């Protein structure tokens, strides 16, 4: 091994996995042709190809000036090659450029400065490049193009912030809509990088197509999430059949989390196992097993993919939220957001209040951070429903404004549209709520939260059987996500259908997670009263009033904008039967009566 000073260029193709999904053979052939066309440029500037990475490559140059001039020339050639192509066939590289001390070993290069080049590629625009401030200072006096100062960026596993300058060729065509990033959430914020390793086929070789197909479907499903980046199929399928440790794989493809699994077939049944691991520590963050009858093969594969993506996506967010805080005085919006998320997952009144402050701070640091607006809107609504804050007109208006801003900032986020739909539903804007929920499901059919919010839309207009179907689906596949309270919603739907025993079961489920959940306590008391279990109903109402002593029926129902008056009347009747005071005046009169009788 030797150390030497070098300039490193990292390249990948924007939207490559989606292009492969629509035309695998054509995309691969086009990539090889483009790579051959720019190879002479690399050589003419003194560079060499360190390695090809499936959807990109890593280059080494002896001079940062040569590396930057080569990057400009490469993107100029690519703009010319893409000029006459339709948007869906245009292939654009993103380049990251850095310079520093590297370790050279058997034609490979390693080290933090190589990692920085890789990180820089992730913030480059398609058809352009991102260069570190350190490299820019050395090269700028020799460049014939103007670069833009993109400020400091903080990257995963890089200790200090990196100054970034960017350039994009004027002739670079816009990506087709379906080839754009799945979310407008900035690359610097999607710090987690997820790799899905090919699922091992433990059955006959003829079943290999199923394990490969399941892996590809899972890559696609996870890529629709906006919180993290998912590596393309080519990045991970290169390790198929190789006995390489997950830690080495993760380092080679720069993955924060790895997903691996197996498929075993026995007769008419298939068993799929999967696990999510943090490769640097080897910690198993989640594991799941699915046993299914083969039946309709594609339907079964889609069901397993949905179950896997719903469970894994939630666990990745949870893992990122619980990661140790970074010790630094350079606090970014993403730092504030993640710290707020860690408090949000604790689901206590105090922690939610802290999360609100941190999300607000994240928005102050970066007003364009869509996901912080969506979470803050969600907390506003939940805090009112939990009974932890008073549902004022101003609070509802703020929640709606936050949700609308989230959608405007990130129109590709299913969570943003789900938050907007929920806010509309709670305000009684039935058509707007349904439109936003359907948009959320269309953006990400694997997002169980979006399907559950669609259930809320059916619930508020009185279509309770449809709502129950969607709530039950969401609770089975995504029950650990605190953004949604499926058990409480199921309890209400069953109550309004007169299925009071089921209401009690779902309310008990919700109270197991949150023992002082206002709506779960209230619907339990109402259901017991409707069943004629009066002593238990009065006792349940006592627990409710003990937790929320100022509660009365009129005030409580002010936050319910259900479409059918008979649904509100049904709920009102149950609360009154259980002994919940009708109004503040009723409560005062009851107190006076008790005082007179004592």
C-alpha positions as CSV (number, residue, x, y, z in Angstrom):
1,X,0.0,0.0,0.0
2,X,1.1,3.6,-0.7
3,X,-0.2,7.0,0.0
4,X,-0.4,9.7,-2.7
5,X,-2.1,13.0,-3.4
6,X,-4.8,12.5,-6.1
7,X,-8.0,14.1,-7.5
8,X,-11.0,11.8,-7.4
9,X,-14.1,11.9,-9.6
10,X,-17.1,9.8,-8.7
11,X,-19.9,9.4,-11.3
12,X,-23.3,7.8,-11.4
13,X,-26.4,8.0,-13.7
14,X,-29.4,10.0,-12.5
15,X,-32.5,7.8,-12.5
16,X,-30.7,4.7,-13.6
17,X,-32.7,2.1,-11.6
18,X,-36.0,3.5,-13.1
19,X,-34.5,3.4,-16.6
20,X,-33.4,-0.2,-16.0
21,X,-36.9,-1.0,-14.8
22,X,-38.5,0.1,-18.1
23,X,-35.8,-1.2,-20.5
24,X,-33.0,-3.2,-18.9
25,X,-31.1,-4.2,-22.1
26,X,-31.4,-0.9,-23.8
27,X,-30.3,1.1,-20.7
28,X,-27.3,-1.1,-20.2
29,X,-26.3,-0.9,-23.8
30,X,-26.7,2.9,-23.8
31,X,-24.6,3.2,-20.6
32,X,-21.8,1.2,-22.1
33,X,-21.8,3.3,-25.3
34,X,-21.7,6.6,-23.3
35,X,-18.9,5.3,-21.2
36,X,-16.9,4.4,-24.3
37,X,-17.4,7.8,-25.7
38,X,-16.1,9.6,-22.7
39,X,-13.2,7.2,-22.0
40,X,-10.8,9.1,-24.4
41,X,-11.5,12.3,-22.4
42,X,-10.5,10.7,-19.2
43,X,-7.2,9.5,-20.8
44,X,-6.5,12.8,-22.5
45,X,-6.6,14.6,-19.1
46,X,-4.3,12.0,-17.5
47,X,-6.9,10.1,-15.6
48,X,-7.6,6.4,-15.2
49,X,-10.7,4.3,-14.4
50,X,-10.3,2.9,-10.9
51,X,-13.4,0.8,-11.1
52,X,-16.8,0.6,-12.7
53,X,-19.8,0.5,-10.3
54,X,-22.7,-0.8,-12.4
55,X,-24.4,2.6,-12.8
56,X,-21.2,4.7,-12.6
57,X,-17.5,4.7,-12.2
58,X,-14.7,6.0,-10.0
59,X,-11.8,8.0,-11.6
60,X,-8.3,9.1,-10.4
61,X,-6.4,12.1,-11.8
62,X,-2.9,13.3,-10.8
63,X,-4.1,17.0,-11.1
64,X,-7.3,18.6,-9.8
65,X,-7.3,20.9,-12.8
66,X,-7.2,18.0,-15.1
67,X,-10.0,16.3,-13.2
68,X,-12.2,19.4,-13.4
69,X,-11.5,20.1,-17.0
70,X,-12.3,16.4,-17.8
71,X,-15.6,16.7,-15.9
72,X,-16.6,19.8,-17.9
73,X,-15.6,18.0,-21.2
74,X,-17.5,14.8,-20.2
75,X,-20.7,16.7,-19.4
76,X,-20.4,18.7,-22.6
77,X,-20.1,15.5,-24.7
78,X,-23.0,13.9,-22.8
79,X,-25.2,17.0,-23.4
80,X,-24.5,16.7,-27.1
81,X,-25.3,13.0,-27.1
82,X,-28.5,13.5,-25.3
83,X,-29.6,16.5,-27.4
84,X,-31.6,14.6,-30.0
85,X,-32.9,11.9,-27.7
86,X,-36.4,11.9,-26.2
87,X,-36.4,12.9,-22.5
88,X,-37.1,9.4,-21.2
89,X,-34.0,8.0,-23.0
90,X,-31.6,10.9,-22.0
91,X,-28.9,9.6,-19.7
92,X,-27.2,12.1,-17.5
93,X,-24.2,11.7,-15.2
94,X,-23.8,13.4,-11.8
95,X,-20.1,13.9,-10.9
96,X,-18.5,14.5,-7.5
97,X,-14.9,15.9,-7.4
98,X,-12.5,16.1,-4.5
99,X,-8.8,16.0,-3.9
100,X,-6.6,14.8,-1.1
101,X,-4.5,12.0,0.3
102,X,-5.6,8.6,-0.8
103,X,-4.4,5.0,0.0
104,X,-3.5,3.0,-3.1
105,X,-3.7,-0.8,-3.0
106,X,-3.7,-3.0,-6.1
107,X,-5.1,-0.4,-8.5
108,X,-7.8,0.6,-5.9
109,X,-7.9,3.8,-3.9
110,X,-9.4,4.3,-0.4
111,X,-9.7,6.9,2.3
112,X,-11.9,9.7,3.6
113,X,-11.1,11.9,0.5
114,X,-12.5,9.2,-1.8
115,X,-15.6,9.0,0.4
116,X,-16.0,12.8,0.2
117,X,-16.0,12.5,-3.6
118,X,-18.7,9.9,-3.5
119,X,-20.8,12.0,-1.2
120,X,-20.4,15.1,-3.4
121,X,-21.8,13.1,-6.4
122,X,-25.0,12.7,-4.5
123,X,-25.6,16.5,-4.4
124,X,-24.6,17.2,-8.0
125,X,-27.3,18.1,-10.5
126,X,-27.9,15.7,-13.4
127,X,-25.6,16.9,-16.2
128,X,-23.3,18.7,-13.8
129,X,-20.8,18.2,-11.0
130,X,-20.3,19.2,-7.4
131,X,-16.7,20.0,-6.3
132,X,-15.4,20.5,-2.8
133,X,-14.3,24.0,-1.8
134,X,-10.9,22.7,-1.1
135,X,-10.6,21.4,-4.7
136,X,-12.3,24.5,-6.1
137,X,-9.7,26.8,-4.6
138,X,-6.9,24.9,-6.4
139,X,-8.7,24.6,-9.7
140,X,-10.7,27.8,-10.0
141,X,-8.0,30.0,-11.5
142,X,-7.6,27.7,-14.5
143,X,-11.4,27.1,-15.2
144,X,-13.2,28.6,-18.1
145,X,-16.7,28.0,-16.6
146,X,-18.5,29.7,-13.7
147,X,-19.4,27.7,-10.6
148,X,-22.0,28.4,-8.0
149,X,-21.3,28.4,-4.3
150,X,-23.7,25.9,-2.8
151,X,-22.6,26.5,0.8
152,X,-21.6,23.9,3.5
153,X,-23.0,20.4,3.4
154,X,-22.7,17.8,6.1
155,X,-22.4,14.3,4.9
156,X,-22.9,10.9,6.6
157,X,-19.8,9.5,8.3
158,X,-17.8,12.7,7.3
159,X,-16.7,14.5,10.5
160,X,-16.5,18.1,9.3
161,X,-18.8,20.0,7.0
162,X,-17.7,20.3,3.4
163,X,-17.9,23.5,1.3
164,X,-19.5,22.7,-2.1
165,X,-19.4,24.5,-5.5
166,X,-21.6,23.3,-8.4
167,X,-21.8,23.6,-12.1
168,X,-24.3,22.3,-14.7
169,X,-24.0,22.3,-18.4
170,X,-26.5,24.7,-20.0
171,X,-27.4,22.1,-22.6
172,X,-28.3,19.4,-20.1
173,X,-31.9,18.4,-20.8
174,X,-34.5,18.2,-18.1
175,X,-35.1,14.7,-16.9
176,X,-38.4,13.1,-17.8
177,X,-40.9,13.4,-14.8
178,X,-40.7,9.6,-14.2
179,X,-36.9,9.7,-14.1
180,X,-36.6,12.5,-11.6
181,X,-35.7,11.8,-8.0
182,X,-38.7,10.2,-6.2
183,X,-38.7,13.2,-3.8
184,X,-37.6,16.8,-3.8
185,X,-36.0,16.2,-0.4
186,X,-32.5,17.4,-0.9
187,X,-29.8,14.7,-1.2
188,X,-27.9,16.2,1.7
189,X,-30.8,15.4,4.0
190,X,-31.3,11.8,2.9
191,X,-28.4,10.7,4.9
192,X,-29.3,7.0,5.1
193,X,-28.3,4.9,2.1
194,X,-30.0,1.5,1.8
195,X,-28.8,-1.5,-0.1
196,X,-31.0,-4.5,-0.8
197,X,-28.9,-7.6,-1.3
198,X,-30.2,-10.4,-3.7
199,X,-32.5,-12.7,-1.7
200,X,-30.9,-16.2,-1.5
201,X,-32.8,-18.9,-3.3
202,X,-32.9,-21.9,-1.0
203,X,-34.9,-24.1,-3.4
204,X,-34.3,-25.4,-6.9
205,X,-32.5,-23.3,-9.4
206,X,-35.7,-22.9,-11.4
207,X,-37.1,-20.8,-8.6
208,X,-34.3,-18.2,-8.9
209,X,-36.6,-15.9,-10.9
210,X,-38.8,-15.5,-7.9
211,X,-36.1,-14.5,-5.4
212,X,-34.6,-12.1,-7.9
213,X,-38.0,-10.7,-8.8
214,X,-38.8,-10.2,-5.1
215,X,-35.5,-8.3,-4.5
216,X,-36.1,-6.0,-7.5
217,X,-39.7,-5.3,-6.4
218,X,-38.5,-4.5,-2.9
219,X,-35.8,-2.1,-4.3
220,X,-38.5,-0.3,-6.2
221,X,-40.9,-0.1,-3.3
222,X,-38.3,1.3,-0.9
223,X,-37.1,3.8,-3.5
224,X,-40.5,5.5,-3.4
225,X,-39.8,6.6,0.1
226,X,-38.3,10.1,0.5
227,X,-36.4,9.7,3.8
228,X,-33.4,7.8,2.4
229,X,-31.7,6.7,-0.8
230,X,-31.9,3.2,-2.2
231,X,-29.0,1.8,-4.2
232,X,-29.8,0.5,-7.7
233,X,-30.1,-3.2,-8.6
234,X,-26.7,-3.2,-10.3
235,X,-25.0,-1.9,-7.1
236,X,-26.1,-4.9,-5.0
237,X,-26.6,-7.7,-7.5
238,X,-22.9,-7.6,-8.1
239,X,-22.6,-9.5,-4.8
240,X,-24.9,-12.3,-5.7
241,X,-23.4,-15.6,-4.9
242,X,-20.3,-14.1,-3.3
243,X,-19.3,-15.0,0.2
244,X,-18.5,-11.5,1.3
245,X,-19.3,-10.1,4.8
246,X,-22.0,-7.5,5.0
247,X,-19.5,-5.0,6.6
248,X,-17.3,-5.2,3.5
249,X,-20.2,-5.0,1.1
250,X,-21.5,-1.9,2.9
251,X,-18.2,-0.2,2.8
252,X,-17.8,-1.0,-0.9
253,X,-21.2,0.4,-1.9
254,X,-21.3,3.0,0.9
255,X,-24.5,1.7,2.4
256,X,-25.8,2.7,5.9
257,X,-28.2,-0.2,6.1
258,X,-28.4,-3.6,4.3
259,X,-31.4,-5.8,3.8
260,X,-30.9,-9.5,3.1
261,X,-33.1,-12.5,3.1
262,X,-34.0,-15.8,1.6
263,X,-36.8,-17.6,-0.2
264,X,-37.6,-21.3,0.3
265,X,-40.3,-23.2,-1.6
266,X,-41.9,-26.4,-0.4
267,X,-44.7,-27.7,-2.5
268,X,-47.5,-25.1,-2.7
269,X,-46.0,-22.9,0.0
270,X,-43.3,-20.3,0.0
271,X,-41.4,-18.9,3.0
272,X,-39.6,-15.6,2.8
273,X,-37.4,-14.4,5.6
274,X,-35.7,-10.9,5.7
275,X,-33.6,-8.9,8.0
276,X,-32.5,-5.3,8.3
277,X,-29.0,-4.8,9.6
278,X,-26.6,-2.0,10.5
279,X,-23.5,-3.5,8.8
280,X,-20.9,-1.4,10.7
281,X,-22.0,-2.9,14.0
282,X,-23.7,-6.1,12.8
283,X,-26.8,-5.2,14.8
284,X,-30.0,-6.8,13.5
285,X,-32.5,-4.0,13.6
286,X,-35.5,-5.9,12.3
287,X,-36.4,-9.4,11.1
288,X,-39.5,-10.8,9.5
289,X,-40.9,-14.1,8.2
290,X,-43.7,-14.6,5.7
291,X,-45.3,-17.9,4.9
292,X,-47.7,-17.9,1.9
293,X,-49.5,-20.2,-0.4
294,X,-48.3,-19.8,-3.9
295,X,-51.7,-19.3,-5.5
296,X,-51.5,-16.3,-7.8
297,X,-47.7,-15.9,-7.9
298,X,-47.7,-12.2,-8.8
299,X,-50.3,-11.3,-6.3
300,X,-48.4,-13.1,-3.6
301,X,-45.1,-11.5,-4.6
302,X,-46.8,-8.0,-4.4
303,X,-48.3,-8.8,-1.0
304,X,-44.9,-9.9,0.4
305,X,-43.2,-6.8,-1.1
306,X,-45.8,-4.5,0.5
307,X,-45.4,-6.2,3.9
308,X,-41.6,-6.0,3.7
309,X,-41.4,-2.4,2.5
310,X,-43.9,-1.2,5.1
311,X,-42.1,-2.8,8.0
312,X,-38.5,-1.9,6.8
313,X,-39.3,1.7,5.9
314,X,-40.6,2.4,9.4
315,X,-37.6,0.7,11.1
316,X,-35.1,2.7,9.0
317,X,-36.7,5.9,10.1
318,X,-36.8,4.7,13.7
319,X,-33.1,3.7,13.5
320,X,-32.1,7.1,12.1
321,X,-34.1,8.9,14.8
322,X,-32.4,6.9,17.6
323,X,-28.8,7.3,16.2
324,X,-26.4,9.0,18.6
325,X,-26.4,12.8,18.4
326,X,-23.5,14.3,16.5
327,X,-21.2,16.4,18.6
328,X,-20.8,19.6,16.7
329,X,-21.5,23.3,17.0
330,X,-22.4,23.4,13.3
331,X,-26.1,22.5,13.7
332,X,-28.0,21.8,10.5
333,X,-31.7,21.7,9.9
334,X,-31.4,17.9,9.5
335,X,-29.7,17.6,12.9
336,X,-32.6,19.4,14.5
337,X,-35.2,17.3,12.6
338,X,-33.6,14.0,13.5
339,X,-33.3,15.0,17.2
340,X,-37.0,16.1,17.1
341,X,-37.9,12.7,15.5
342,X,-36.1,10.9,18.4
343,X,-38.4,12.7,20.9
344,X,-41.5,12.1,18.7
345,X,-41.0,8.3,18.8
346,X,-41.2,8.4,22.6
347,X,-44.8,9.5,22.3
348,X,-45.2,11.3,25.7
349,X,-46.7,14.7,26.1
350,X,-43.4,16.2,27.1
351,X,-41.5,14.6,24.3
352,X,-44.0,15.7,21.7
353,X,-43.7,19.3,23.0
354,X,-39.9,19.0,22.6
355,X,-40.3,17.6,19.1
356,X,-42.4,20.5,18.2
357,X,-39.7,23.0,19.3
358,X,-37.0,21.1,17.4
359,X,-39.1,20.8,14.2
360,X,-39.8,24.5,14.3
361,X,-36.1,25.1,14.7
362,X,-35.3,22.9,11.7
363,X,-37.8,24.9,9.6
364,X,-36.2,28.2,10.8
365,X,-32.8,26.9,9.7
366,X,-34.1,25.6,6.4
367,X,-37.7,26.7,5.5
368,X,-37.6,24.4,2.5
369,X,-37.3,21.2,4.6
370,X,-40.6,19.7,3.5
371,X,-40.6,16.7,5.8
372,X,-40.3,18.9,8.9
373,X,-43.4,20.7,7.9
374,X,-45.3,17.4,7.4
375,X,-44.2,16.0,10.8
376,X,-45.1,19.3,12.6
377,X,-48.6,19.3,11.0
378,X,-49.0,15.7,12.1
379,X,-48.0,16.5,15.7
380,X,-50.4,19.5,15.8
381,X,-53.3,17.2,14.9
382,X,-52.3,14.4,17.2
383,X,-51.8,16.7,20.2
384,X,-55.4,17.9,19.8
385,X,-56.7,14.3,19.4
386,X,-54.7,13.1,22.4
387,X,-56.2,15.9,24.5
388,X,-52.7,17.3,25.2
389,X,-53.5,20.8,23.8
390,X,-56.7,22.7,23.2
391,X,-57.8,22.6,19.5
392,X,-58.0,26.3,18.8
393,X,-58.9,27.7,15.4
394,X,-55.3,29.0,15.1
395,X,-53.9,25.5,15.7
396,X,-56.0,23.9,13.0
397,X,-55.1,26.7,10.6
398,X,-51.4,26.3,11.3
399,X,-51.6,22.5,10.8
400,X,-53.3,23.1,7.4
401,X,-50.8,25.7,6.4
402,X,-47.9,23.3,7.4
403,X,-49.4,20.5,5.4
404,X,-50.0,22.7,2.3
405,X,-46.4,24.0,2.5
406,X,-45.0,20.4,2.8
407,X,-46.8,19.4,-0.4
408,X,-45.7,22.5,-2.3
409,X,-42.0,21.9,-1.3
410,X,-42.1,18.2,-2.1
411,X,-44.9,17.3,-4.5
412,X,-43.5,13.7,-4.9
413,X,-43.9,12.8,-1.2
414,X,-46.8,10.5,-0.3
415,X,-46.3,11.5,3.4
416,X,-46.8,15.2,2.5
417,X,-50.1,14.4,0.7
418,X,-51.2,12.1,3.6
419,X,-50.6,14.9,6.1
420,X,-52.6,17.3,3.9
421,X,-55.4,14.8,3.5
422,X,-55.6,14.2,7.2
423,X,-55.8,18.0,7.9
424,X,-58.6,18.4,5.3
425,X,-60.5,15.4,6.8
426,X,-60.3,16.7,10.3
427,X,-61.6,20.1,9.1
428,X,-64.5,18.5,7.2
429,X,-63.2,19.3,3.7
430,X,-64.3,15.9,2.4
431,X,-63.5,16.1,-1.3
432,X,-60.1,17.8,-0.8
433,X,-59.2,15.2,1.7
434,X,-60.1,12.3,-0.6
435,X,-58.2,13.9,-3.5
436,X,-55.0,14.3,-1.5
437,X,-55.3,10.8,-0.1
438,X,-55.7,9.2,-3.5
439,X,-52.7,11.3,-4.7
440,X,-50.6,9.9,-1.8
441,X,-51.5,6.3,-2.7
442,X,-50.8,6.9,-6.3
443,X,-47.3,8.3,-5.5
444,X,-46.5,5.3,-3.3
445,X,-48.8,2.3,-3.5
446,X,-46.6,0.6,-0.8
447,X,-47.1,3.4,1.8
448,X,-49.5,1.9,4.3
449,X,-49.8,5.2,6.0
450,X,-51.3,6.7,2.8
451,X,-53.8,3.8,2.6
452,X,-54.8,4.3,6.2
453,X,-55.3,8.0,5.6
454,X,-57.6,7.1,2.7
455,X,-59.5,5.1,5.3
456,X,-59.8,8.3,7.4
457,X,-61.5,9.9,4.4
458,X,-64.0,7.1,4.1
459,X,-64.5,7.2,7.9
460,X,-65.4,10.9,8.1
461,X,-68.0,10.7,5.3
462,X,-69.6,7.6,7.0
463,X,-68.3,4.8,4.9
464,X,-67.2,2.7,7.9
465,X,-66.8,-0.7,6.3
466,X,-64.4,0.7,3.7
467,X,-62.6,2.5,6.5
468,X,-62.2,-0.6,8.6
469,X,-60.8,-2.5,5.6
470,X,-58.1,0.1,5.1
471,X,-57.4,0.6,8.8
472,X,-57.0,-3.1,9.3
473,X,-54.7,-3.4,6.4
474,X,-52.5,-0.6,7.7
475,X,-52.5,-1.9,11.3
476,X,-51.4,-5.4,10.1
477,X,-48.6,-4.1,8.0
478,X,-47.5,-0.9,9.6
479,X,-48.6,-0.9,13.2
480,X,-45.4,0.5,14.8
481,X,-45.5,3.9,13.1
482,X,-46.5,6.5,15.7
483,X,-47.7,8.9,12.9
484,X,-50.9,6.9,12.8
485,X,-53.3,5.6,15.5
486,X,-54.9,2.7,13.6
487,X,-56.3,1.0,16.7
488,X,-58.2,4.2,17.9
489,X,-59.5,4.7,14.4
490,X,-60.7,1.1,14.1
491,X,-62.4,1.5,17.5
492,X,-64.4,4.4,16.2
493,X,-65.4,2.7,13.0
494,X,-66.6,-0.4,14.8
495,X,-68.5,1.8,17.3
496,X,-70.4,3.6,14.6
497,X,-71.4,0.3,13.1
498,X,-72.7,-0.8,16.4
499,X,-70.0,-3.4,16.9
500,X,-69.2,-2.5,20.5
501,X,-67.2,-5.6,21.5
502,X,-64.8,-5.0,18.6
503,X,-64.6,-1.3,19.7
504,X,-63.5,-2.4,23.2
505,X,-60.8,-4.7,21.7
506,X,-59.4,-1.9,19.5
507,X,-59.6,0.7,22.3
508,X,-57.7,-1.7,24.6
509,X,-55.0,-2.1,21.9
510,X,-54.6,1.7,21.7
511,X,-54.5,2.2,25.4
512,X,-51.8,-0.5,25.7
513,X,-49.5,1.8,23.7
514,X,-50.8,5.1,25.1
515,X,-52.7,4.6,28.5
516,X,-54.1,8.2,28.5
517,X,-55.2,8.5,24.9
518,X,-58.2,10.8,25.1
519,X,-60.1,9.4,22.2
520,X,-59.5,5.7,23.1
521,X,-60.7,6.4,26.7
522,X,-63.7,8.2,25.4
523,X,-64.8,5.6,22.9
524,X,-64.3,2.8,25.4
525,X,-66.7,4.5,27.9
526,X,-69.2,5.1,25.1
527,X,-69.1,1.5,23.9
528,X,-69.5,0.1,27.5
529,X,-72.5,2.3,28.0
530,X,-74.1,1.2,24.7
531,X,-73.6,-2.5,25.8
532,X,-75.5,-1.8,29.0
533,X,-72.5,-2.4,31.2
534,X,-73.3,0.7,33.2
535,X,-71.0,0.2,36.2
536,X,-68.0,-0.3,33.9
537,X,-69.1,2.6,31.7
538,X,-69.2,5.0,34.7
539,X,-65.9,3.7,35.9
540,X,-64.4,4.2,32.4
541,X,-65.9,7.7,32.3
542,X,-64.3,8.4,35.7
543,X,-60.9,7.4,34.3
544,X,-61.5,9.7,31.3
545,X,-62.5,12.6,33.5
546,X,-59.6,11.9,35.9
547,X,-57.1,12.4,33.0
548,X,-59.0,15.3,31.4
549,X,-61.0,17.0,34.2
550,X,-62.2,19.9,32.1
551,X,-63.6,17.7,29.4
552,X,-67.3,17.8,28.4
553,X,-69.3,16.4,25.5
554,X,-69.9,19.7,23.8
555,X,-66.2,20.7,23.9
556,X,-65.1,17.3,22.8
557,X,-67.3,17.1,19.8
558,X,-66.2,20.5,18.6
559,X,-63.2,18.8,17.0
560,X,-65.3,16.3,15.1
561,X,-66.4,17.3,11.6
562,X,-68.1,14.1,10.5
563,X,-70.4,14.4,7.5
564,X,-73.3,12.3,8.9
565,X,-75.2,14.0,11.8
566,X,-76.4,10.5,12.9
567,X,-72.7,9.4,13.5
568,X,-72.1,12.4,15.7
569,X,-75.4,11.8,17.5
570,X,-74.5,8.1,18.0
571,X,-71.2,9.0,19.6
572,X,-72.8,11.8,21.7
573,X,-75.4,9.4,23.0
574,X,-72.8,6.9,24.2
575,X,-70.7,9.6,26.0
576,X,-73.8,10.9,27.8
577,X,-75.0,7.4,28.8
578,X,-71.5,6.8,30.3
579,X,-71.9,9.9,32.5
580,X,-69.6,12.3,30.6
581,X,-70.9,15.9,31.4
582,X,-72.7,17.5,28.5
583,X,-71.2,21.0,29.0
584,X,-69.3,23.1,31.5
585,X,-72.6,24.3,32.9
586,X,-73.7,20.7,33.5
587,X,-70.4,20.0,35.3
588,X,-70.9,23.0,37.6
589,X,-74.6,22.1,38.4
590,X,-73.5,18.5,39.2
591,X,-70.9,19.8,41.5
592,X,-73.4,22.1,43.2
593,X,-75.9,19.2,43.6
594,X,-73.2,17.0,45.2
595,X,-72.3,19.8,47.5
596,X,-75.9,20.3,48.6
597,X,-76.4,16.6,49.2
598,X,-73.3,16.3,51.3
